[in-house]
Structure formats: C-alpha cells, structure tokens
Amino acid sequence: MKSSCFCFAALLAGASAVLAQINTVQTVATGVYFHEGDPRRGHSNNGWIVFDDFVLVIDANYPSGAKIVMPQIAATTAKPVRFVFDTHHHGDHAYGNQLWAEGGATLVASTRALEEMKQVETGFFGSAPGRWEGAAKNRPDVAATKLKPPVMLFPKDLFLDDGQHRVELKWFGTGHTKGDAYAWLPKEKILFTGDACVNGPHNNVNDGSITEWIKTLELVKQLGAEKICPGHGPMAGPEILVDQQSYFVALLAQAKAQLDRGQTPAEIKAALPTIAEALKQNPRIARYVPANLTAHLTKACVEQGGQPLPK
C-alpha cells in the first residue's frame, strides 16, 4: 500500500510540474519569449519577439487564449504589438486574429494558409457555414468575435530585421497543413514551429499529409535549430523535430505492415490497441501516441493506398 501511495504521489508531482509551465512566460533569449497554452481550453502556444520599436507575436490563439497572452506580453515590454504571425489556419492559432487587429497589429501568414482558410471558413467567404460557425456553437469566445483573415502574405519567405533581432518567416512545404510556416531566429538558433512540430499527443493529421510532413521536417532540421518552441506542449531542444518525424515514420510503417498482411479496415481498427503499444515501445516517440489512434492510422493507411478505418 505504501508503494502504491508513493507511485500515486510521484504521478501527481509529475503532473503538477507539467501544469506549472502552462500560462507562464519563459524567456528563451534576450527579447524572445515563449508561452505554453492550456490544452484543457484548447489553447495553442504563443511566442513573441521584442524588436526596437514593436513586437512580433507568434500565433493569434483562440480569442480566450489571446486574452491571457496579451497582458503577459504587456508585462514584458511597453512596445506595441505590430505583427501577429499565424503559423497556419486552424482555429486555435488564428481565431483570435480580430483581437490583435483591433489592437493595431497586422496579421501575417503564408499565402497557402489563407488559401486553406478560404476553403474551410466558407461562411465568412460567402458560401455555406464553415469551421468558424461550428466552433462558435461550443466556444463562447469564438461566438463573441469574428473571423479576421491575415492580410500580409508571403509565398516562401518574409524577413523582419532591425539589426538586433532577425526573424525569418519561412514556408518549407506541406506538413500539419499545406500552409504551415515557421518563425526562425538564425542568430539565436530558435525555431517556432506551430503545429508542424508538437511535444506530446497533440498531432492533428486531418489537413496535411504524413508522407509530405516527414519530408518537410527533414528540410526544417537542416536549419540547425537549438531551441524548439512547438505549437503545443513544452519547449525543448532539436530532439523533438527528430522525435516528431520518427513518430510519423513508425506510424506509416505500422500502416504498411497491416496492409501488406491483407488486413481489412475493420481488422486494422480492431488491432489499434496492439499497434499503439508497439509504437509506445520506442521511448522517443511514445508521448506522441494519442489515446485514440483511429485518425492517425486512418490517414496513414489512406496515404498508402488503403481505405479509411471504420469510425
């Protein structure tokens, strides 16, 4: 009984340590900050870089997440937020855009991010209701605001450089979405990845390509980043780029093995617990395995010529 109590206490201590980082400001380098969002509220992570005359914010978050981050930024600098960079079009990274724009910020994203926003946010762009309307049914913070698309767009690169800080906004290819872009600080070797790299079971594979994601991450690794600020989960070193990529390689391998054995979608679905345990055997990627592997393995099977798994 004493042993069980000790283990439970250790688990609680570990959970408390993880939660302690949420909604706190971490200094990554001089004038460079990271803020881990609360996953219980669906919030993304944020970053910001303080230039001579202004602040660049990484990701708009949900409106409720933006309201948490705004005073945190104001506590680190009196300089105004002039640019907010949406790493991609998903709601937890872009639905807070209106709040930042009302504060005087210009909204920035890759051209492909806006293209994807036009495809899924159809209600805003004059067609049938889209994802915004769906989110507004369950999120009062979304319902109380409006969608605000980015207005400063770049196909591949956009640089901000005041002599002190240089931030390169870069698009490398399809990953988590077709519009994924990164904020790279070459002097400090810091990389903000959005959801192209996360640290934990936070991967959403619906809008991207696992196969292309692996290739894109290979290009990203060549930057030589030493500190990675992911879209969700704690900040870490370059190992999480490797771990994220390795998880997808292993996931595709598991899907291929099932298909090569002639397994039907129903049989693969029935084998999900076994497949999940097999993936968890690699301690480097175990944290990426979600509680429900259906969406991940469906995507992996379809990309290898198979059929979707039963829902």
C-alpha positions in Angstrom: 0.0 0.0 0.0 2.9 2.4 0.9 4.4 1.7 -2.6 1.1 2.5 -4.3 0.8 5.7 -2.4 4.3 6.7 -3.3 3.7 6.0 -7.0 0.5 8.0 -7.0 2.2 10.9 -5.2 5.0 10.8 -7.8 2.5 10.9 -10.7 0.8 13.9 -9.1 4.1 15.6 -8.7 4.9 15.0 -12.3 1.6 16.3 -13.5 2.0 19.4 -11.3 5.4 20.0 -12.8 3.9 19.9 -16.3 0.9 22.0 -15.5 3.2 24.6 -13.8 4.6 25.6 -17.2 1.1 26.4 -18.6 0.2 30.1 -18.8 3.7 31.2 -17.6 6.2 33.3 -19.6 9.5 31.6 -20.3 12.5 33.7 -21.6 14.1 31.9 -24.5 16.7 34.5 -25.2 17.0 38.3 -24.7 13.8 39.8 -26.0 12.4 36.3 -27.1 9.6 34.7 -25.1 7.6 31.5 -25.1 4.1 30.9 -23.5 2.7 27.4 -23.2 -1.1 27.4 -23.8 -3.6 25.5 -21.7 -4.5 22.3 -23.6 -7.6 21.9 -21.3 -9.0 25.0 -23.0 -7.7 24.1 -26.5 -5.2 27.0 -26.4 -2.1 26.9 -28.6 1.3 28.1 -27.5 2.5 31.6 -28.2 5.8 33.3 -28.7 6.8 36.9 -29.1 9.9 38.8 -30.1 10.6 42.3 -28.9 12.2 44.5 -31.7 13.4 48.1 -31.3 10.0 49.6 -32.0 7.5 46.9 -32.0 6.6 43.3 -31.0 6.0 40.3 -33.3 3.7 37.7 -31.9 3.7 34.1 -33.0 0.1 32.8 -33.4 -3.1 34.5 -32.5 -4.5 31.6 -30.4 -8.3 31.3 -29.7 -9.8 34.6 -28.5 -9.7 33.3 -24.9 -6.1 32.4 -25.3 -5.2 35.8 -26.8 -6.8 37.5 -23.8 -4.5 35.5 -21.5 -1.3 36.2 -23.5 -1.9 40.0 -24.2 -1.3 41.1 -20.6 1.7 38.7 -20.4 3.2 40.5 -23.3 2.5 43.9 -21.8 4.3 42.8 -18.6 7.5 42.1 -20.6 7.5 45.3 -22.8 5.7 48.6 -23.3 6.3 48.3 -27.1 3.2 47.8 -29.3 2.3 44.5 -31.0 2.6 45.4 -34.7 2.6 42.0 -36.3 0.9 38.7 -35.5 2.0 35.7 -37.4 -0.5 32.8 -37.9 1.6 29.7 -38.4 -1.4 28.1 -40.1 -5.1 28.5 -40.5 -6.5 26.4 -37.7 -8.8 28.0 -35.1 -6.5 27.6 -32.1 -3.9 29.6 -34.0 -5.9 32.1 -36.0 -9.4 32.6 -34.4 -8.0 35.3 -32.1 -6.9 37.4 -35.0 -9.6 40.0 -34.6 -8.5 40.9 -31.1 -4.9 41.5 -32.2 -6.0 43.5 -35.3 -8.2 45.8 -33.1 -5.1 46.5 -31.1 -3.3 47.7 -34.2 -1.5 44.6 -35.3 -1.1 43.5 -39.0 -1.9 39.8 -39.5 0.7 37.8 -41.3 0.6 34.3 -42.8 1.8 32.2 -45.8 -0.3 32.5 -49.0 -1.2 28.8 -48.6 -2.6 29.4 -45.1 -5.0 32.0 -46.5 -6.0 29.6 -49.3 -6.8 26.9 -46.8 -8.8 29.4 -44.7 -10.9 30.2 -47.8 -11.6 26.5 -48.3 -12.8 25.7 -44.8 -14.1 29.0 -43.5 -16.7 29.1 -46.3 -19.3 31.1 -44.3 -17.0 34.1 -44.0 -16.2 34.0 -47.7 -19.8 33.9 -48.9 -20.7 30.2 -49.1 -22.1 27.6 -46.7 -21.2 27.8 -43.0 -17.7 26.5 -42.2 -15.5 25.7 -39.3 -15.9 29.0 -37.6 -19.6 28.6 -37.2 -19.1 25.0 -35.9 -16.6 26.2 -33.3 -18.9 29.1 -32.3 -21.5 26.6 -31.2 -19.3 25.2 -28.5 -16.9 28.1 -27.7 -18.4 31.4 -26.4 -15.1 33.2 -27.1 -15.4 32.4 -30.8 -19.1 33.2 -30.8 -18.4 36.6 -29.4 -15.9 37.6 -32.1 -15.5 37.4 -35.9 -13.1 35.7 -38.2 -10.3 38.0 -39.4 -8.1 36.7 -42.2 -4.4 37.6 -42.5 -3.6 40.5 -44.8 0.2 40.4 -45.2 1.1 37.2 -47.1 4.3 35.6 -48.3 4.8 32.6 -50.7 8.0 31.3 -49.1 9.9 33.9 -47.0 9.3 37.1 -45.1 12.1 38.7 -43.0 11.9 41.2 -40.1 15.3 42.6 -39.1 16.1 45.7 -37.0 19.8 44.9 -36.6 19.2 43.5 -33.1 16.8 40.7 -34.0 16.2 38.9 -37.3 13.2 36.7 -37.7 12.7 34.8 -40.9 9.1 33.6 -41.5 9.5 30.5 -43.8 7.3 28.0 -45.7 9.0 24.7 -46.4 6.1 22.5 -47.7 3.1 20.6 -46.6 3.0 19.1 -43.1 0.4 19.6 -40.5 -1.4 21.7 -43.1 -0.5 22.9 -46.6 0.1 26.4 -45.2 2.5 25.6 -42.3 5.1 28.3 -41.8 7.8 28.7 -39.2 9.5 31.6 -37.4 13.3 31.2 -37.4 15.7 33.3 -35.5 19.1 32.5 -37.1 21.2 34.4 -34.6 19.7 32.7 -31.5 19.0 29.4 -33.4 15.4 29.4 -32.1 12.6 28.0 -34.1 8.9 28.5 -33.6 7.1 25.6 -35.4 3.4 26.0 -35.0 1.8 22.6 -35.1 4.3 21.3 -37.7 6.1 20.0 -34.6 4.4 19.5 -31.2 5.7 18.0 -28.0 3.2 15.4 -26.9 0.0 13.7 -28.2 -1.3 16.9 -30.0 -1.0 15.9 -33.6 -4.0 16.7 -35.9 -3.4 14.9 -39.2 -6.6 15.8 -41.0 -5.5 18.7 -43.1 -2.0 17.7 -44.1 0.0 14.7 -45.4 2.0 12.5 -43.2 4.2 11.4 -46.1 5.0 15.0 -47.0 5.3 16.0 -43.4 8.2 13.7 -43.0 10.0 15.2 -46.0 9.2 18.8 -44.8 10.6 18.1 -41.4 13.8 16.9 -43.0 14.3 20.3 -44.6 13.4 22.1 -41.3 16.0 20.0 -39.4 18.7 21.5 -41.8 18.2 24.9 -40.2 20.2 23.7 -37.2 17.8 25.0 -34.5 19.0 24.5 -30.9 15.7 25.6 -29.2 12.3 24.5 -30.5 9.1 26.3 -29.4 6.4 23.9 -30.6 2.7 24.7 -31.3 1.6 22.6 -28.3 3.5 21.1 -25.4 6.6 22.3 -23.6 9.6 24.0 -25.2 12.5 21.6 -25.9 15.7 21.1 -27.9 16.2 19.9 -31.5 15.4 16.3 -30.5 11.7 17.0 -30.8 12.0 17.6 -34.5 13.6 14.2 -34.8 11.1 12.6 -32.5 8.1 14.1 -34.3 9.4 12.9 -37.6 10.3 9.4 -36.2 6.7 9.0 -34.9 5.3 9.5 -38.4 7.9 7.2 -40.0 6.9 4.5 -37.4 3.2 5.2 -38.0 3.5 4.7 -41.7 5.5 1.5 -41.2 2.7 0.1 -39.0 0.1 1.0 -41.6 2.1 -0.6 -44.3 2.6 -3.8 -42.3 -1.1 -4.1 -41.7 -2.0 -3.5 -45.4 0.8 -5.9 -46.6 -0.8 -8.6 -44.5 -4.1 -8.0 -46.3 -5.9 -6.7 -43.2 -9.3 -5.2 -43.8 -10.1 -1.7 -42.3 -12.2 -3.4 -39.6 -9.4 -5.7 -38.7 -6.9 -2.9 -38.5 -9.3 -1.0 -36.3 -9.6 -4.0 -34.0 -5.8 -4.1 -33.8 -5.4 -0.4 -32.8 -4.5 -1.2 -29.1 -1.8 -3.6 -30.2 -0.4 -1.1 -32.7 -0.5 1.7 -30.1 1.5 -0.5 -27.7 4.0 -1.3 -30.5 4.6 2.4 -31.1 5.0 3.1 -27.4 7.8 0.6 -27.2 10.0 3.3 -28.6 10.5 5.7 -25.7 11.4 8.6 -28.0 8.0 8.6 -29.7 5.7 7.1 -27.0 4.5 10.6 -26.0 3.1 11.2 -29.5 0.7 8.2 -29.4 -2.8 9.6 -28.8 -5.4 8.0 -26.6 -7.3 7.1 -29.8 -5.2 6.2 -32.7 -8.0 5.9 -35.3 -7.5 9.2 -37.1 -3.7 8.8 -37.3 -3.8 5.3 -38.6 -6.7 6.1 -41.0 -4.6 8.9 -42.5 -1.5 6.6 -42.7 -3.5 3.8 -44.3 -5.1 6.0 -46.9 -1.8 7.6 -47.9 -0.5 4.0 -48.5 -3.4 3.1 -50.8 -5.7 1.6 -48.1 -9.2 2.5 -47.1 -10.3 4.6 -44.1 -10.9 2.7 -40.8 -14.5 2.4 -39.5 -15.5 5.3 -37.2 
